[in-house]
Structure formats: C-alpha cells, structure tokens
C-alpha cells in the first residue's frame, strides 16, 4: 500500500504530514537526535512546555516557529511502541524547492528472545527513485528483505502516473522464498497455496474491480514457482491501473462490500460514516494538484546494531508547494471537524472552525520549512521543532484573534507566545501595545525594545489590537530574529540588541570580554548578525569568532553604542563577539641613522592571537604621524621613514579602531650628523681649501717674477 501511495506523495511529503499533525517533539541534532530523557508522567496541559514565535513581516505575512516538549503518559497496553525521530529541511533551489529528510524508527526490545534473534539477523534494503513534471510522475522501487533460512522477499515496483488524465499504472514483481522448517510448513502447504491461488486471485481481483466501479483494474498472477526439498520460491506479477484515487473513494463508499458472486465466507464489516468521511478526505492527499515531484531518491536500511530502520533522501518539487500544503492542511482539518461534529466542548469546536477558516483564507510559503521531531511513547516524551513556515492571512488582526481564542480554550502557563517584528529588504516592523488597549491585553512577561513582546499562553485578550509600525530597514538583515541581552556593570544596566536571520539555539551569555551566541540555519544559506553593544561594555577591538575562527565584522559608532555586523555560512554555529586590546609589535632595521637617511619600520597586528589583515596602521614619530601602511594576510606591515632632523626619536605604530586608538611600545631611533654634514667641519674644510688656493696663487706669482 505504501508503495502505491508513494507514486503520488513522496516519502518526505508523508514525513512532513506526520510531523505537522502529531503534537510531538524534536531535536536539532542529526539523524540520531540524541534527545534528552524526560521522566514519563500523565499528559496534561501543564506538562506541555514550549515557545511559539509569530514574526510579523512588512507584507503582513506571519512567520511561525514552534518548539514543544511534552511529558506523555505511557501506553497502558502491553505492546511497546517504536521511537520515531525525523529531521526535514527545505530550501529554494533555482525556482524549485528541495526537501531533505533523514531519521530512524527504533524498535523496542522484545521480551521474546526468538524475536530479538530474528531482528539481529534481519536484512532490509529499500531504494526508491522518482522523476516527473506537472503532467506525469514515475517511480522505481527496489526492496529486499530477508530472515536467513526463514524467508526472503524481493520486490521491484515501477509506476507511472498521468496527472492530466488521472491515470496510474503500477507494475510489481514479487519473489518470495519460504523455508519449511523455520515457518513450520511442508511441501504440501505450498502446493495447497498454488492450487488455491486461481480462486483467491479471482476473489481479490473481482472485489477490487467491482467495488471501485471498474475504475481500478487489478491483475495478480502466480508467474512461476519452485518447490524444493527445503524451501519453495513463488514468483508473482501484479499490475494495478486506472484512476486509483477515485477508485479507492468508490471502494470506501461501498464499505468494501463486493457483489454476491465474490462474497467472501465472512461478510466485511461496514465502515462507520465518520470514518468513511475521514478516509475519503485523506484520499485527496494522494492527489498532485499544485506541486509535483521532479527528482527524488529515498533509501531505507535496517541497522541491526542499533535495532532501527534508518532512512534518508531528498525530493525536488516543482510548482507551488505552499498551495499543495494548504490543500493537505485544510483536508486534515476538515477531517478533524467531521470527527468533532456534535461531540465534546463547544469552545473547542468553535476554535477548530476558526482555525479551519483561517487556513482556508490564508496563503502559505514552505520553501524554507524545517521540521524536527522525536517521539518515544514508551519512555514518555515527545518534542517538536518547526520553523520557516510563512502564512499570509486575510489580515494580521484576524490571525491574532484566533491565537487569542486558542489561549482562552487551551491556556497554559508553560507555553510562551512571542510576537515579534521582522523585516524585508526595504522595511522592518516594530510592535507595541497601544495605551488605549493596555487594559484589554494581558500583561506581558517581557518586552524586548520595540520589536518583541512575550506572554504566557493564557487569556491573552485583545492582542489583535497590537500596533504594528513599519519603518525603513536600517539594520541590513532580512527576516531577522530579535533578542535583548542585559548586563549590569557598577550598578548600571546595559542592553545589547541582537538581530539575526539565524535561529537561536541557546540564549546569549555574557562574559567579561565577550558575548556568546549559538545559532543554526539551513546549510548552504548565508547567516547575518547585527548587534548593538554599549560603548561602556567594550574595551578593545571588536571581532567575531565563528566556531573559533576569526571573522572581521563591520563596526560603526551610533550614539553611545557600537553596531557590529557580520555574515557567516549557516550550520550549527557558536558565535563569539569578543572585544580585546590589540597586540601591536614593531621593530626597526637600524637604531641609528644619518640625518636624511631612511629607517624601515616593520611590525605585526594581532587580536587574541589572530592576525588582522587589511587594516590601516600609522607610523608615528614623537607623536607625529609620518606614514600609513596596510597589514597583509598575516597581519604584518612595514613602512620606510626618512628622518631629516638630528636627535633621538620614539617610533610607534598606531591602530585606530572606530573612536579608539591603540599604540605599540616605542622603539628609539637616533639620528646623527655624518662628518660631512657637520657645519664646523665643513667650514674648516672650506677655510683650508681657501687658504690652500691662496697659497698656490701666491707661490705661482712669485715664480713668475
């Protein structure tokens, strides 16, 4: 059944549905999740904790981020439930959307040693590849399963679906090898299967064809078989074709009751009306209406060491994936309303209707959707992280009104709601509670400057009356998250404002000389950070360490704060905004030089042991700046000075950082007159020359007489 569904909805699409419909939980780590253990307890509203962030954009859309943890009551039945861990990320690529998924399904330990022994020997390998366009979809699946000396199964499936004509064609080749002893079978049992197969085949084919009003054509053949002394091999060929979705819908409408000629020995029970409506609604999820698979690959294997099914893969979608998701969500909500009709609390039914109306009248952007979940019912915990979902409601007040109703119907002191302004390339949004509405809106837990307000998710009141102010984007970051960090120094409280397009994994922490932030983002995208740090907190040059590697930020002085801006490649990153006095060292190639001679000054500029490349350094002689140079990639610099004055001089290197200047230690250079530069010697020599010339002249005249 799953393979037949996969031709219409790739595995990763089904993963998304599971992640969005379960009130579960997750981790940001990779495939294995490594989720912390939560002591199991009875699930009540007070045992669900988390944060819901609503980011308001200038185009009146809302970004949704959710993080939930829940303590669950252990199931009362004796059957253990597998642990499920899934991570899915989406990103736009060349006008399409690529979704990548990975995870595992960890099987619980069985009290039966035979089952454990079988799992240790089991082999499973599934590879599925898909391709298509807006008109058709093709899938090819190879699967191999075996329990050595027990059973071996090999499946090859090829499918073709024509969206326009609503036609599907699935061909399946199935080879099964049965080992008599392990399965407690004999050759006679296999022969009975072979003999009975034509009758069984006729019953199955006729039931499906008739119940689907001949919209589905099914053919199952026992193509070949071999009955050996220890095992038997059966080869089946099957083909399913027609309008599968509509055929299944007809099948459900008839409650799976075939006509008299093919009635099985025991009549099939009728499906209740409510269940039929839900099943029919779920069938619409199999239809490709607005988005289609262009390229996909999926792999699943059985990890015997960890006792888990491990999977990973990707899907590239064309079309409008947001509309496809909207169809999915409205269908699921409609199914939920069908179940709830006339049952339970009226306020819950009202909330469900409001949510359904909101979804129906909204547009969705899922191009950067990320879902991460980890569910372990046996251990009693569940976690979910969801981010990157953008909703364009009919209006922001309508959206906030539904949120307020939810806080009335399902209040929780352990859930936090954050309403935050965000930005596009041109504008940014500020959020505030108008004075006229203060008495009608619940008191916030915290207010973060002009951009962020936090409440407990309990009787929020008229939050639809929040004031949203649009202003020019002055921070240079699109789609920012905002956080404030406070630090007290000498009794005075200072606030650091942080804007980033990354997700905050942990709250920022302060040390004496740095601010540490752990962030994450979709790999392959660019992260950006803008931080406003009061001057009082900074003593030195500001740099940023990204996972320990130095990144030179842009730093400007605005008022009484330094504004720091930097970019980095997205992943799970540790960012450290560090301020430290620079280390400047210089040397000269000679300590004494003649007047008018040149001295070469060399040096190096470092911060926290890291070279500072591309920085201007001034060479100063007795407080006078005589030369300017630029550091190379290793932070080294050099300049030649021509000294025209006799005396002893102190040479220093000066580095200017915004409004601060830092000097190296001074190096003494002595400038002296060469003997040929001394005026006394030169005067004496001139006089001697004059006297010599005079003597020569006199002697020459005497000789002439």
Secondary structure as GFF3:
##gff-version 3
##sequence-region A 1 705
A	DSSP	alpha_helix	2	6	.	.	.	ID=ss1
A	DSSP	alpha_helix	11	21	.	.	.	ID=ss2
A	DSSP	three_ten_helix	45	47	.	.	.	ID=ss3
A	DSSP	beta_strand	48	56	.	.	.	ID=ss4
A	DSSP	beta_strand	62	71	.	.	.	ID=ss5
A	DSSP	beta_strand	83	93	.	.	.	ID=ss6
A	DSSP	beta_strand	96	106	.	.	.	ID=ss7
A	DSSP	alpha_helix	113	121	.	.	.	ID=ss8
A	DSSP	beta_strand	123	132	.	.	.	ID=ss9
A	DSSP	beta_strand	136	147	.	.	.	ID=ss10
A	DSSP	beta_strand	151	162	.	.	.	ID=ss11
A	DSSP	beta_strand	167	179	.	.	.	ID=ss12
A	DSSP	alpha_helix	180	183	.	.	.	ID=ss13
A	DSSP	alpha_helix	187	211	.	.	.	ID=ss14
A	DSSP	beta_strand	216	227	.	.	.	ID=ss15
A	DSSP	beta_strand	231	242	.	.	.	ID=ss16
A	DSSP	alpha_helix	244	253	.	.	.	ID=ss17
A	DSSP	three_ten_helix	260	262	.	.	.	ID=ss18
A	DSSP	alpha_helix	273	283	.	.	.	ID=ss19
A	DSSP	three_ten_helix	284	286	.	.	.	ID=ss20
A	DSSP	beta_strand	291	303	.	.	.	ID=ss21
A	DSSP	beta_strand	308	319	.	.	.	ID=ss22
A	DSSP	alpha_helix	321	340	.	.	.	ID=ss23
A	DSSP	alpha_helix	346	360	.	.	.	ID=ss24
A	DSSP	beta_strand	363	365	.	.	.	ID=ss25
A	DSSP	beta_strand	370	376	.	.	.	ID=ss26
A	DSSP	beta_strand	381	392	.	.	.	ID=ss27
A	DSSP	alpha_helix	396	409	.	.	.	ID=ss28
A	DSSP	beta_strand	412	421	.	.	.	ID=ss29
A	DSSP	beta_strand	427	432	.	.	.	ID=ss30
A	DSSP	three_ten_helix	435	440	.	.	.	ID=ss31
A	DSSP	beta_strand	446	448	.	.	.	ID=ss32
A	DSSP	beta_strand	452	457	.	.	.	ID=ss33
A	DSSP	three_ten_helix	463	465	.	.	.	ID=ss34
A	DSSP	beta_strand	467	472	.	.	.	ID=ss35
A	DSSP	beta_strand	481	489	.	.	.	ID=ss36
A	DSSP	beta_strand	492	500	.	.	.	ID=ss37
A	DSSP	beta_strand	503	510	.	.	.	ID=ss38
A	DSSP	beta_strand	514	520	.	.	.	ID=ss39
A	DSSP	beta_strand	526	534	.	.	.	ID=ss40
A	DSSP	three_ten_helix	535	537	.	.	.	ID=ss41
A	DSSP	beta_strand	541	546	.	.	.	ID=ss42
A	DSSP	beta_strand	549	551	.	.	.	ID=ss43
A	DSSP	beta_strand	554	558	.	.	.	ID=ss44
A	DSSP	beta_strand	561	569	.	.	.	ID=ss45
A	DSSP	beta_strand	573	580	.	.	.	ID=ss46
A	DSSP	beta_strand	583	588	.	.	.	ID=ss47
A	DSSP	beta_strand	592	594	.	.	.	ID=ss48
A	DSSP	beta_strand	598	607	.	.	.	ID=ss49
A	DSSP	beta_strand	610	611	.	.	.	ID=ss50
A	DSSP	beta_strand	616	621	.	.	.	ID=ss51
A	DSSP	beta_strand	624	630	.	.	.	ID=ss52
A	DSSP	beta_strand	636	642	.	.	.	ID=ss53
A	DSSP	beta_strand	647	657	.	.	.	ID=ss54
A	DSSP	beta_strand	660	663	.	.	.	ID=ss55
A	DSSP	beta_strand	667	672	.	.	.	ID=ss56
A	DSSP	three_ten_helix	675	677	.	.	.	ID=ss57
A	DSSP	alpha_helix	679	704	.	.	.	ID=ss58
###
